[in-house]
Structure formats: C-alpha cells, structure tokens
Amino acid sequence: MNLLKKNYICKKKLITSSKSDQKKQNIQIRELFYNISALIVFNDDVNDFEYVIKCLVEICKLPIDVAIAKTYYIHHNDMDIVNEGEYEEMKQQKEALIKRGLKATVQTAGSN
C-alpha cells in the first residue's frame, strides 16, 4: 500500500469515540511510523557533483534544485537523507545508486 494512502487512512480513522478504536489507531500510527525508511547517501572522493546530482534526479526522482542542495549537503556533511518512503522502494533506489558507484544505505525508523 502506498505510504500516502496509509497516511490518509490513518488520519481518516483518527475521528472515533471508543477507547478500543483509539488503541487500534495508536497501533496503526506506530506501525506507519516504523514502516518509514530513509535512503541515506554518503560522500565519497570518487564521484563529481554533476554525476551525483544526475543520479539523484534519475533514480530518486528529486527535482534538480533539491538534488543540487542535497549533493552539496552530502559533500560538506559526509551524508544526507535523500529520500524517505516504504522500505522496498528505498531499497530499490539504494541498489540502483550503488550500481552507479555511490555509497548508500537504507535505515528504518524503528531500527537503531
């Protein structure tokens, strides 16, 4: 199920009156939070700015201005979260970035 759709369903169900419904909603909200994963890209000494920007635009579907800003942030801070979403989608993007020579990982909100 699409993350936005889950979020909509979760918000829609927040309007209830019984305590059991509220407990179920709290569980759904927690599950939604723990299903969010972050795609993190690391700085390296191999790839140039233009190449990293191109990869972020093509693979992560970032707007060019966002890709530029994230690339500069990565360069100066060694890493950045470039995308967030469902684990499987972030995993696919990570693997595509790695195939292109970038260093990336996926971290799930519930993991340490």
MODELLER restraints for C-alpha pairs under 7 A, 6 or more apart:
rsr = mdl.restraints
at = mdl.atoms
rsr.add(forms.Gaussian(group=physical.xy_distance, feature=features.Distance(at['CA:3:A'], at['CA:85:A']), mean=6.68, stdev=0.5))
rsr.add(forms.Gaussian(group=physical.xy_distance, feature=features.Distance(at['CA:3:A'], at['CA:86:A']), mean=6.49, stdev=0.5))
rsr.add(forms.Gaussian(group=physical.xy_distance, feature=features.Distance(at['CA:10:A'], at['CA:28:A']), mean=6.77, stdev=0.5))
rsr.add(forms.Gaussian(group=physical.xy_distance, feature=features.Distance(at['CA:10:A'], at['CA:29:A']), mean=6.59, stdev=0.5))
rsr.add(forms.Gaussian(group=physical.xy_distance, feature=features.Distance(at['CA:13:A'], at['CA:25:A']), mean=6.89, stdev=0.5))
rsr.add(forms.Gaussian(group=physical.xy_distance, feature=features.Distance(at['CA:14:A'], at['CA:25:A']), mean=6.56, stdev=0.5))
rsr.add(forms.Gaussian(group=physical.xy_distance, feature=features.Distance(at['CA:16:A'], at['CA:22:A']), mean=6.85, stdev=0.5))
rsr.add(forms.Gaussian(group=physical.xy_distance, feature=features.Distance(at['CA:33:A'], at['CA:109:A']), mean=6.87, stdev=0.5))
rsr.add(forms.Gaussian(group=physical.xy_distance, feature=features.Distance(at['CA:34:A'], at['CA:108:A']), mean=6.80, stdev=0.5))
rsr.add(forms.Gaussian(group=physical.xy_distance, feature=features.Distance(at['CA:34:A'], at['CA:109:A']), mean=5.23, stdev=0.5))
rsr.add(forms.Gaussian(group=physical.xy_distance, feature=features.Distance(at['CA:34:A'], at['CA:110:A']), mean=4.93, stdev=0.5))
rsr.add(forms.Gaussian(group=physical.xy_distance, feature=features.Distance(at['CA:35:A'], at['CA:86:A']), mean=6.19, stdev=0.5))
rsr.add(forms.Gaussian(group=physical.xy_distance, feature=features.Distance(at['CA:35:A'], at['CA:87:A']), mean=6.83, stdev=0.5))
rsr.add(forms.Gaussian(group=physical.xy_distance, feature=features.Distance(at['CA:35:A'], at['CA:108:A']), mean=6.90, stdev=0.5))
rsr.add(forms.Gaussian(group=physical.xy_distance, feature=features.Distance(at['CA:36:A'], at['CA:84:A']), mean=6.68, stdev=0.5))
rsr.add(forms.Gaussian(group=physical.xy_distance, feature=features.Distance(at['CA:36:A'], at['CA:85:A']), mean=5.27, stdev=0.5))
rsr.add(forms.Gaussian(group=physical.xy_distance, feature=features.Distance(at['CA:36:A'], at['CA:86:A']), mean=5.40, stdev=0.5))
rsr.add(forms.Gaussian(group=physical.xy_distance, feature=features.Distance(at['CA:36:A'], at['CA:87:A']), mean=6.65, stdev=0.5))
rsr.add(forms.Gaussian(group=physical.xy_distance, feature=features.Distance(at['CA:36:A'], at['CA:108:A']), mean=6.08, stdev=0.5))
rsr.add(forms.Gaussian(group=physical.xy_distance, feature=features.Distance(at['CA:36:A'], at['CA:109:A']), mean=5.92, stdev=0.5))
rsr.add(forms.Gaussian(group=physical.xy_distance, feature=features.Distance(at['CA:37:A'], at['CA:84:A']), mean=5.57, stdev=0.5))
rsr.add(forms.Gaussian(group=physical.xy_distance, feature=features.Distance(at['CA:37:A'], at['CA:85:A']), mean=5.40, stdev=0.5))
rsr.add(forms.Gaussian(group=physical.xy_distance, feature=features.Distance(at['CA:37:A'], at['CA:86:A']), mean=5.78, stdev=0.5))
rsr.add(forms.Gaussian(group=physical.xy_distance, feature=features.Distance(at['CA:37:A'], at['CA:87:A']), mean=5.20, stdev=0.5))
rsr.add(forms.Gaussian(group=physical.xy_distance, feature=features.Distance(at['CA:37:A'], at['CA:90:A']), mean=6.79, stdev=0.5))
rsr.add(forms.Gaussian(group=physical.xy_distance, feature=features.Distance(at['CA:37:A'], at['CA:106:A']), mean=6.47, stdev=0.5))
rsr.add(forms.Gaussian(group=physical.xy_distance, feature=features.Distance(at['CA:37:A'], at['CA:107:A']), mean=5.50, stdev=0.5))
rsr.add(forms.Gaussian(group=physical.xy_distance, feature=features.Distance(at['CA:37:A'], at['CA:108:A']), mean=4.14, stdev=0.5))
rsr.add(forms.Gaussian(group=physical.xy_distance, feature=features.Distance(at['CA:37:A'], at['CA:109:A']), mean=5.88, stdev=0.5))
rsr.add(forms.Gaussian(group=physical.xy_distance, feature=features.Distance(at['CA:38:A'], at['CA:81:A']), mean=6.15, stdev=0.5))
rsr.add(forms.Gaussian(group=physical.xy_distance, feature=features.Distance(at['CA:38:A'], at['CA:83:A']), mean=5.95, stdev=0.5))
rsr.add(forms.Gaussian(group=physical.xy_distance, feature=features.Distance(at['CA:38:A'], at['CA:84:A']), mean=4.47, stdev=0.5))
rsr.add(forms.Gaussian(group=physical.xy_distance, feature=features.Distance(at['CA:38:A'], at['CA:85:A']), mean=6.68, stdev=0.5))
rsr.add(forms.Gaussian(group=physical.xy_distance, feature=features.Distance(at['CA:38:A'], at['CA:90:A']), mean=6.95, stdev=0.5))
rsr.add(forms.Gaussian(group=physical.xy_distance, feature=features.Distance(at['CA:38:A'], at['CA:106:A']), mean=5.52, stdev=0.5))
rsr.add(forms.Gaussian(group=physical.xy_distance, feature=features.Distance(at['CA:38:A'], at['CA:107:A']), mean=5.20, stdev=0.5))
rsr.add(forms.Gaussian(group=physical.xy_distance, feature=features.Distance(at['CA:38:A'], at['CA:108:A']), mean=6.22, stdev=0.5))
rsr.add(forms.Gaussian(group=physical.xy_distance, feature=features.Distance(at['CA:39:A'], at['CA:81:A']), mean=5.58, stdev=0.5))
rsr.add(forms.Gaussian(group=physical.xy_distance, feature=features.Distance(at['CA:39:A'], at['CA:82:A']), mean=5.81, stdev=0.5))
rsr.add(forms.Gaussian(group=physical.xy_distance, feature=features.Distance(at['CA:39:A'], at['CA:83:A']), mean=5.17, stdev=0.5))
rsr.add(forms.Gaussian(group=physical.xy_distance, feature=features.Distance(at['CA:39:A'], at['CA:84:A']), mean=6.05, stdev=0.5))
rsr.add(forms.Gaussian(group=physical.xy_distance, feature=features.Distance(at['CA:39:A'], at['CA:90:A']), mean=5.75, stdev=0.5))
rsr.add(forms.Gaussian(group=physical.xy_distance, feature=features.Distance(at['CA:39:A'], at['CA:94:A']), mean=6.70, stdev=0.5))
rsr.add(forms.Gaussian(group=physical.xy_distance, feature=features.Distance(at['CA:39:A'], at['CA:105:A']), mean=5.97, stdev=0.5))
rsr.add(forms.Gaussian(group=physical.xy_distance, feature=features.Distance(at['CA:39:A'], at['CA:106:A']), mean=4.67, stdev=0.5))
rsr.add(forms.Gaussian(group=physical.xy_distance, feature=features.Distance(at['CA:39:A'], at['CA:107:A']), mean=6.66, stdev=0.5))
rsr.add(forms.Gaussian(group=physical.xy_distance, feature=features.Distance(at['CA:40:A'], at['CA:79:A']), mean=6.68, stdev=0.5))
rsr.add(forms.Gaussian(group=physical.xy_distance, feature=features.Distance(at['CA:40:A'], at['CA:80:A']), mean=5.52, stdev=0.5))
rsr.add(forms.Gaussian(group=physical.xy_distance, feature=features.Distance(at['CA:40:A'], at['CA:81:A']), mean=4.38, stdev=0.5))
rsr.add(forms.Gaussian(group=physical.xy_distance, feature=features.Distance(at['CA:40:A'], at['CA:82:A']), mean=5.89, stdev=0.5))
rsr.add(forms.Gaussian(group=physical.xy_distance, feature=features.Distance(at['CA:40:A'], at['CA:104:A']), mean=5.46, stdev=0.5))
rsr.add(forms.Gaussian(group=physical.xy_distance, feature=features.Distance(at['CA:40:A'], at['CA:105:A']), mean=5.33, stdev=0.5))
rsr.add(forms.Gaussian(group=physical.xy_distance, feature=features.Distance(at['CA:40:A'], at['CA:106:A']), mean=6.08, stdev=0.5))
rsr.add(forms.Gaussian(group=physical.xy_distance, feature=features.Distance(at['CA:41:A'], at['CA:79:A']), mean=5.49, stdev=0.5))
rsr.add(forms.Gaussian(group=physical.xy_distance, feature=features.Distance(at['CA:41:A'], at['CA:80:A']), mean=5.72, stdev=0.5))
rsr.add(forms.Gaussian(group=physical.xy_distance, feature=features.Distance(at['CA:41:A'], at['CA:81:A']), mean=6.53, stdev=0.5))
rsr.add(forms.Gaussian(group=physical.xy_distance, feature=features.Distance(at['CA:41:A'], at['CA:82:A']), mean=6.68, stdev=0.5))
rsr.add(forms.Gaussian(group=physical.xy_distance, feature=features.Distance(at['CA:41:A'], at['CA:103:A']), mean=5.85, stdev=0.5))
rsr.add(forms.Gaussian(group=physical.xy_distance, feature=features.Distance(at['CA:41:A'], at['CA:104:A']), mean=4.34, stdev=0.5))
rsr.add(forms.Gaussian(group=physical.xy_distance, feature=features.Distance(at['CA:41:A'], at['CA:105:A']), mean=6.68, stdev=0.5))
rsr.add(forms.Gaussian(group=physical.xy_distance, feature=features.Distance(at['CA:42:A'], at['CA:74:A']), mean=6.38, stdev=0.5))
rsr.add(forms.Gaussian(group=physical.xy_distance, feature=features.Distance(at['CA:42:A'], at['CA:78:A']), mean=5.62, stdev=0.5))
rsr.add(forms.Gaussian(group=physical.xy_distance, feature=features.Distance(at['CA:42:A'], at['CA:79:A']), mean=4.20, stdev=0.5))
rsr.add(forms.Gaussian(group=physical.xy_distance, feature=features.Distance(at['CA:42:A'], at['CA:80:A']), mean=6.82, stdev=0.5))
rsr.add(forms.Gaussian(group=physical.xy_distance, feature=features.Distance(at['CA:42:A'], at['CA:103:A']), mean=5.34, stdev=0.5))
rsr.add(forms.Gaussian(group=physical.xy_distance, feature=features.Distance(at['CA:42:A'], at['CA:104:A']), mean=5.95, stdev=0.5))
rsr.add(forms.Gaussian(group=physical.xy_distance, feature=features.Distance(at['CA:43:A'], at['CA:74:A']), mean=5.54, stdev=0.5))
rsr.add(forms.Gaussian(group=physical.xy_distance, feature=features.Distance(at['CA:43:A'], at['CA:75:A']), mean=5.50, stdev=0.5))
rsr.add(forms.Gaussian(group=physical.xy_distance, feature=features.Distance(at['CA:43:A'], at['CA:78:A']), mean=4.74, stdev=0.5))
rsr.add(forms.Gaussian(group=physical.xy_distance, feature=features.Distance(at['CA:43:A'], at['CA:79:A']), mean=5.73, stdev=0.5))
rsr.add(forms.Gaussian(group=physical.xy_distance, feature=features.Distance(at['CA:49:A'], at['CA:71:A']), mean=6.63, stdev=0.5))
rsr.add(forms.Gaussian(group=physical.xy_distance, feature=features.Distance(at['CA:52:A'], at['CA:71:A']), mean=6.67, stdev=0.5))
rsr.add(forms.Gaussian(group=physical.xy_distance, feature=features.Distance(at['CA:53:A'], at['CA:67:A']), mean=5.33, stdev=0.5))
rsr.add(forms.Gaussian(group=physical.xy_distance, feature=features.Distance(at['CA:53:A'], at['CA:68:A']), mean=5.83, stdev=0.5))
rsr.add(forms.Gaussian(group=physical.xy_distance, feature=features.Distance(at['CA:53:A'], at['CA:71:A']), mean=6.32, stdev=0.5))
rsr.add(forms.Gaussian(group=physical.xy_distance, feature=features.Distance(at['CA:55:A'], at['CA:97:A']), mean=6.91, stdev=0.5))
rsr.add(forms.Gaussian(group=physical.xy_distance, feature=features.Distance(at['CA:56:A'], at['CA:62:A']), mean=6.08, stdev=0.5))
rsr.add(forms.Gaussian(group=physical.xy_distance, feature=features.Distance(at['CA:56:A'], at['CA:67:A']), mean=5.83, stdev=0.5))
rsr.add(forms.Gaussian(group=physical.xy_distance, feature=features.Distance(at['CA:57:A'], at['CA:63:A']), mean=6.27, stdev=0.5))
rsr.add(forms.Gaussian(group=physical.xy_distance, feature=features.Distance(at['CA:57:A'], at['CA:64:A']), mean=6.25, stdev=0.5))
rsr.add(forms.Gaussian(group=physical.xy_distance, feature=features.Distance(at['CA:57:A'], at['CA:67:A']), mean=6.30, stdev=0.5))
rsr.add(forms.Gaussian(group=physical.xy_distance, feature=features.Distance(at['CA:59:A'], at['CA:93:A']), mean=6.17, stdev=0.5))
rsr.add(forms.Gaussian(group=physical.xy_distance, feature=features.Distance(at['CA:59:A'], at['CA:96:A']), mean=6.97, stdev=0.5))
rsr.add(forms.Gaussian(group=physical.xy_distance, feature=features.Distance(at['CA:60:A'], at['CA:83:A']), mean=6.95, stdev=0.5))
rsr.add(forms.Gaussian(group=physical.xy_distance, feature=features.Distance(at['CA:60:A'], at['CA:93:A']), mean=6.41, stdev=0.5))
rsr.add(forms.Gaussian(group=physical.xy_distance, feature=features.Distance(at['CA:70:A'], at['CA:80:A']), mean=6.85, stdev=0.5))
rsr.add(forms.Gaussian(group=physical.xy_distance, feature=features.Distance(at['CA:70:A'], at['CA:82:A']), mean=6.73, stdev=0.5))
rsr.add(forms.Gaussian(group=physical.xy_distance, feature=features.Distance(at['CA:73:A'], at['CA:80:A']), mean=6.79, stdev=0.5))
rsr.add(forms.Gaussian(group=physical.xy_distance, feature=features.Distance(at['CA:74:A'], at['CA:80:A']), mean=5.40, stdev=0.5))
rsr.add(forms.Gaussian(group=physical.xy_distance, feature=features.Distance(at['CA:90:A'], at['CA:106:A']), mean=6.51, stdev=0.5))
rsr.add(forms.Gaussian(group=physical.xy_distance, feature=features.Distance(at['CA:91:A'], at['CA:106:A']), mean=6.33, stdev=0.5))
rsr.add(forms.Gaussian(group=physical.xy_distance, feature=features.Distance(at['CA:94:A'], at['CA:104:A']), mean=5.73, stdev=0.5))
rsr.add(forms.Gaussian(group=physical.xy_distance, feature=features.Distance(at['CA:94:A'], at['CA:105:A']), mean=6.12, stdev=0.5))
rsr.add(forms.Gaussian(group=physical.xy_distance, feature=features.Distance(at['CA:94:A'], at['CA:106:A']), mean=6.89, stdev=0.5))
rsr.add(forms.Gaussian(group=physical.xy_distance, feature=features.Distance(at['CA:97:A'], at['CA:104:A']), mean=6.88, stdev=0.5))
rsr.add(forms.Gaussian(group=physical.xy_distance, feature=features.Distance(at['CA:98:A'], at['CA:104:A']), mean=6.48, stdev=0.5))
